[in-house]
Amino acid sequence: MPDQDFPEDSRPVLIHRPLSARKGRGAVTNLQGRYETTVREEFDDGWGEGEGEGEGEGEAGAAAFKTEVFEEQARRILTRNASPDVPFDVSLNPYRGCEHGCIYCFARPTHSYLGLSPGLDFESRIYAKLNAPELLRRELAAPSWVPESIALGVNTDAYQPCERELGLTRRVLEVLHACGNPVVAITKSALIERDIDLLADMASRKQAMAAVTITTLDPAIARTLEPRAAAPARRLRTIRTLAEAGIPVGVSIAPVIPFITEPDLERILAAAADAGAAAASYIVLRLPWEVNPLFVQWLEAHFPDRAQRVMNRVREMRGGKDYDASFGKRMHGEGVWADLIRQRFDKAAARLGLGSRSRGYAALDASRFVRPQLPPARSARAAKGQFELF
């Protein structure tokens, strides 16, 4: 990465070779993994003094646990989606792993592919794809690229804390802005406000929209459930800021957790609509692979009075299992309780005038796409001729 990208005193230190994995579950058994005293520049994520009663930050005097960011040179940056359950076909993730530490995150098992744990390592060992902007430019320049909307930050949040220093997402947006390729940014971070200049200009040409995830309005629950994401009230303020800038923004209620966040369903929709959201969507709790024991452990630690009741309801919506990955079922579940959640959501969204996020995707305009020009590649023969001069 060029030195001029960062001032000397703020340039992040990247680790070029992964260290051996520290196994563990940052949710409960390794409470120090919940980032008690990570030192960063001040950032308004909505966690003012007294919010959430200090949950999620560990006990005073606990040993600090430092996030490590590893450099990755990716081979490709655009991922094709084959699932009929999501409204996009192409996604881009500048990072592997996520500092937000959401205990329910469906992407946690992907860290197993790296030989790391889906628990603590997923939250504290982040892989940054430093060549993401260059790869994106190359893939958009390929004759095979047919312009269409790109979903940004689907697996892991593109605006997680390390983005403040690295700026990968900003540089990716600059490429998309220059090419006029539509983008949908999905986040639970207020950092997206930094890029309003790019997003608003694209939105004026129907080339950008955003979705802000809000799981609960209760800061105490959010502080343990999503320990390093922005506070719920701050996310609502982000929706308002984006909407006032002319950027179409939706609210994503994901996941809906029975008896924990589910009671907030209608209140979240109302608060988001009041803040300026134009669309809404929801996803019922998903517990694939290693996410299951992590979530159950969190549930028993923070809600022992209703843990069994929550899991019983989850199983009722998953055909008697903790999770069913079948297309058509994995996002919203099945059965009486899944239908009840769907009806509640549909009626509240209709009452508040909130549209479908998938319709927002379809409304984006890719007709003004301009294919980027790459610098001419030096031929092997030309390179050989230069070496012969020496």
C-alpha positions in Angstrom: 0.0 0.0 0.0 1.5 3.4 -0.9 2.9 5.4 2.0 1.0 8.5 1.0 -2.3 6.8 1.8 -1.8 7.3 5.6 -0.1 9.9 7.8 3.0 8.5 9.5 1.3 8.6 13.0 -1.9 6.8 11.9 -0.7 4.2 9.4 -2.0 0.7 10.5 0.5 -2.0 11.3 -0.2 -5.0 9.1 1.0 -8.5 9.8 2.2 -10.3 6.7 2.2 -13.9 8.1 -0.6 -15.3 10.2 0.5 -16.5 13.6 -0.7 -19.8 15.1 -4.4 -19.6 15.8 -5.5 -18.8 19.4 -8.5 -21.1 19.9 -11.4 -20.0 21.9 -14.9 -18.6 22.1 -14.8 -14.9 22.6 -18.5 -14.8 23.7 -18.4 -16.2 27.2 -15.4 -18.4 28.2 -12.9 -15.8 26.9 -14.5 -12.6 28.1 -11.3 -10.8 27.5 -11.9 -11.3 23.8 -14.7 -8.8 23.9 -12.3 -6.0 23.5 -12.0 -4.2 26.8 -9.4 -1.6 26.1 -8.5 -1.6 22.4 -7.1 1.9 21.8 -8.3 3.7 18.7 -9.0 7.3 17.7 -12.3 8.6 19.1 -15.3 7.7 17.0 -19.0 8.4 17.6 -20.5 4.9 17.6 -23.2 6.0 20.0 -21.9 4.3 23.1 -21.9 7.2 25.5 -21.2 6.8 29.1 -23.8 4.7 30.9 -25.3 3.2 27.7 -25.7 -0.5 27.9 -24.6 -0.5 31.6 -21.1 -1.2 30.5 -22.0 -4.7 29.2 -19.7 -6.2 26.6 -16.5 -4.3 27.5 -15.3 -6.6 30.2 -14.4 -5.9 33.8 -12.2 -3.0 34.9 -8.6 -4.0 35.0 -9.0 -7.0 32.7 -6.0 -7.6 30.4 -6.4 -6.0 27.0 -6.7 -8.2 23.9 -5.5 -6.6 20.7 -7.0 -7.0 17.3 -4.6 -8.2 14.7 -5.0 -7.2 11.0 -3.4 -9.5 8.4 -2.5 -8.5 4.9 -4.2 -10.6 2.2 -3.6 -10.4 -1.5 -6.8 -11.8 -2.9 -7.0 -13.5 -6.3 -10.6 -12.4 -7.0 -12.8 -9.8 -5.3 -16.3 -10.3 -6.8 -18.3 -13.3 -5.6 -21.2 -14.8 -7.5 -24.3 -15.8 -5.4 -26.3 -18.8 -6.4 -28.9 -18.5 -3.6 -32.5 -17.6 -4.5 -33.0 -16.3 -1.0 -31.1 -13.1 -1.4 -31.9 -10.2 -3.8 -28.4 -9.8 -5.3 -26.2 -11.9 -7.6 -22.8 -10.3 -6.9 -21.1 -9.3 -3.6 -17.8 -7.8 -2.5 -16.2 -8.2 1.0 -13.0 -6.2 1.6 -12.4 -8.1 4.9 -12.5 -11.6 6.3 -13.5 -11.7 10.0 -15.3 -8.9 11.7 -14.4 -6.8 14.8 -18.0 -6.2 15.6 -18.1 -9.6 17.3 -21.9 -10.3 16.8 -22.4 -13.6 18.4 -25.0 -14.7 15.8 -22.9 -13.9 12.7 -23.5 -16.6 10.1 -20.0 -15.9 8.6 -18.1 -17.1 11.7 -17.6 -20.6 10.3 -15.6 -19.2 7.3 -12.6 -18.6 9.6 -12.3 -22.4 10.0 -11.2 -22.4 6.3 -8.2 -20.5 7.5 -7.4 -22.9 10.3 -8.7 -20.3 12.9 -11.5 -20.5 15.4 -15.0 -19.1 14.5 -15.1 -17.7 18.0 -12.4 -15.4 19.3 -10.2 -15.5 16.2 -13.1 -14.4 13.9 -13.4 -11.3 16.0 -9.7 -10.5 16.6 -7.8 -11.8 13.5 -9.0 -9.8 10.6 -7.8 -10.3 7.0 -7.7 -7.2 4.9 -7.8 -7.6 1.1 -5.4 -4.8 0.4 -5.6 -5.3 -3.4 -9.4 -5.1 -3.4 -9.7 -1.8 -5.3 -7.2 -2.9 -8.0 -8.9 -6.2 -8.4 -12.3 -4.6 -8.7 -11.0 -2.3 -11.4 -9.6 -5.2 -13.3 -12.8 -7.3 -13.0 -15.0 -4.4 -14.1 -12.7 -3.8 -17.1 -13.0 -7.4 -18.3 -15.2 -7.8 -21.4 -17.1 -10.5 -19.6 -18.4 -8.1 -16.9 -22.1 -7.2 -17.5 -22.8 -4.2 -15.2 -25.2 -5.0 -12.3 -25.6 -4.1 -8.7 -22.8 -5.1 -6.3 -23.7 -5.8 -2.6 -20.9 -4.4 -0.4 -20.3 -6.0 3.0 -22.5 -9.0 3.0 -20.5 -11.6 4.9 -18.5 -9.2 7.1 -19.1 -5.5 7.7 -17.2 -3.3 5.2 -17.3 -0.5 7.8 -15.9 -2.4 10.8 -13.5 -0.5 13.0 -10.3 -1.3 11.1 -11.8 0.4 8.0 -11.2 3.8 9.8 -7.5 3.4 9.2 -7.3 1.2 6.1 -9.9 2.9 4.0 -10.4 -0.2 1.7 -14.1 0.3 1.4 -13.7 4.0 0.6 -11.3 3.1 -2.3 -13.7 0.4 -3.5 -16.5 2.9 -3.6 -14.3 5.3 -5.5 -13.9 2.7 -8.3 -17.6 2.0 -8.4 -18.3 5.8 -8.4 -15.9 6.4 -11.3 -17.4 3.6 -13.3 -21.0 4.3 -12.5 -21.6 0.7 -11.3 -24.5 0.4 -8.9 -23.8 -0.5 -5.3 -25.8 -1.5 -2.2 -23.9 -0.9 1.1 -25.0 -3.0 4.1 -23.7 -2.1 7.6 -24.4 -1.6 11.3 -21.7 1.0 11.6 -22.0 4.8 11.6 -18.7 5.0 9.6 -20.7 4.8 6.4 -21.4 8.5 6.9 -17.8 9.2 6.0 -18.6 8.2 2.4 -21.8 10.2 1.9 -20.2 12.3 -0.7 -19.7 9.3 -3.0 -22.9 7.5 -2.1 -25.1 10.7 -2.5 -23.7 11.5 -5.9 -24.3 7.9 -7.0 -27.8 7.9 -5.5 -28.6 11.0 -7.5 -28.1 8.8 -10.6 -29.9 5.9 -9.1 -26.7 4.0 -8.6 -26.5 3.6 -4.8 -28.6 2.6 -1.8 -27.8 1.5 1.7 -29.2 -0.8 4.3 -28.6 -0.4 8.1 -29.0 -3.5 10.3 -30.8 -3.0 13.6 -31.4 -6.1 15.7 -32.8 -4.5 18.8 -33.6 -1.1 20.3 -32.4 -2.2 23.8 -28.8 -1.0 24.3 -28.1 -3.5 27.1 -29.0 -6.4 24.8 -27.1 -4.9 21.9 -24.0 -4.4 24.0 -23.6 -8.1 24.6 -25.1 -9.3 21.3 -23.1 -7.0 19.0 -20.4 -5.7 21.3 -18.4 -3.5 18.9 -21.2 -2.4 16.5 -22.7 1.1 16.8 -25.4 1.6 19.5 -29.0 1.1 18.2 -29.8 4.9 18.6 -26.7 5.7 16.6 -27.8 3.4 13.8 -31.1 5.2 13.7 -29.3 8.5 13.5 -27.2 7.0 10.6 -30.4 6.1 8.7 -31.6 9.7 9.2 -28.3 11.2 8.0 -28.2 9.0 4.9 -31.9 9.7 4.0 -31.4 13.5 4.4 -28.5 13.2 2.0 -30.8 11.7 -0.6 -29.5 8.2 -0.3 -32.3 5.5 -0.4 -31.8 3.6 2.8 -33.6 0.5 4.2 -33.5 -1.2 7.6 -32.6 -4.8 8.0 -33.9 -6.6 11.1 -31.4 -9.4 11.3 -31.6 -11.7 13.0 -35.0 -11.9 14.7 -34.3 -13.9 17.9 -37.4 -15.3 19.6 -38.1 -13.8 23.0 -34.9 -11.7 22.9 -35.1 -9.3 19.9 -38.4 -10.5 18.4 -40.6 -8.3 20.7 -38.9 -5.2 19.2 -39.9 -6.0 15.6 -42.7 -3.4 15.2 -40.9 -0.8 17.2 -37.7 -1.1 15.1 -39.8 -0.7 11.9 -41.5 2.4 13.3 -38.3 4.0 14.5 -36.6 3.3 11.2 -39.5 4.7 9.2 -39.5 7.8 11.5 -35.8 8.2 10.8 -36.3 8.1 7.0 -36.0 4.5 6.0 -37.9 3.7 2.8 -37.6 -0.1 2.8 -37.3 -3.0 5.2 -36.4 -6.7 5.4 -35.9 -9.3 8.1 -34.1 -12.6 8.7 -34.9 -15.2 11.4 -31.9 -16.4 13.5 -29.6 -18.7 11.7 -27.3 -21.1 13.5 -25.1 -22.9 11.0 -22.2 -25.1 12.1 -20.0 -23.5 14.8 -22.4 -20.6 15.3 -24.8 -22.9 17.1 -22.7 -23.7 20.2 -21.4 -20.1 20.4 -24.9 -18.7 20.4 -26.3 -21.2 22.9 -23.4 -20.5 25.2 -24.1 -16.7 25.0 -27.8 -17.4 25.5 -27.3 -19.4 28.7 -24.9 -16.8 30.0 -27.1 -13.7 29.5 -30.6 -15.1 29.4 -30.6 -18.3 31.5 -34.3 -17.8 32.5 -35.4 -18.2 28.9 -32.6 -20.0 27.1 -34.5 -23.3 26.7 -37.6 -21.5 25.6 -35.7 -19.6 22.9 -34.1 -22.7 21.5 -37.5 -24.6 21.6 -39.0 -21.8 19.5 -36.0 -21.8 17.1 -36.5 -25.6 16.6 -40.2 -25.1 15.9 -39.3 -22.8 13.1 -36.6 -25.1 11.7 -38.5 -28.4 11.4 -37.4 -29.6 14.8 -33.7 -28.9 14.2 -31.5 -26.0 15.4 -31.0 -25.0 11.7 -32.2 -25.9 8.3 -30.1 -24.6 5.4 -32.7 -25.4 2.7 -33.4 -22.6 0.2 -36.7 -21.0 0.8 -36.5 -21.8 4.5 -33.2 -20.7 5.9 -33.9 -17.0 6.0 -37.5 -16.9 7.4 -38.1 -20.4 8.8 -41.3 -22.4 8.5 -44.3 -23.3 10.6 -46.8 -21.4 12.7 -44.3 -19.1 14.5 -42.5 -18.3 11.3 -45.8 -17.3 9.7 -46.7 -15.2 12.7 -43.4 -13.2 12.4 -44.0 -12.8 8.7 -47.5 -11.5 9.2 -46.4 -9.1 11.9 -43.6 -7.8 9.7 -45.7 -7.5 6.6 -48.5 -5.6 8.4 -46.2 -3.2 10.2 -44.2 -2.5 7.0 -47.4 -1.8 5.0 -48.8 0.4 7.7 -45.6 2.4 7.8 -45.2 2.6 4.0 -41.9 0.6 4.0 -41.2 -1.1 0.7 -39.3 -4.2 -0.1 -35.5 -4.0 -0.2 -35.4 -6.3 -3.3 -37.5 -3.8 -5.2 -34.8 -1.2 -4.3 -32.1 -3.4 -5.8 -34.1 -3.7 -9.0 -34.6 0.0 -9.3 -30.8 0.7 -9.4 -29.6 1.9 -12.9 -26.6 0.2 -14.5 -27.1 1.7 -17.9 -24.5 4.5 -17.4 -21.7 2.1 -16.6 -18.3 3.1 -18.1 -15.8 0.3 -18.3 -12.5 1.4 -16.6 -9.3 1.6 -18.7 -6.4 -0.3 -17.4 -2.8 0.7 -18.0 -1.3 -1.3 -20.9 0.4 -4.5 -19.7 4.1 -4.7 -20.5 4.8 -7.7 -22.7 7.3 -10.3 -21.6 9.4 -9.5 -24.7 9.6 -5.8 -23.8 10.6 -6.7 -20.2 13.3 -9.1 -21.5 14.6 -6.4 -23.8 15.0 -3.9 -20.9 16.9 -6.4 -18.9 19.3 -7.0 -21.8 20.4 -3.4 -21.5 22.2 -4.3 -18.3 
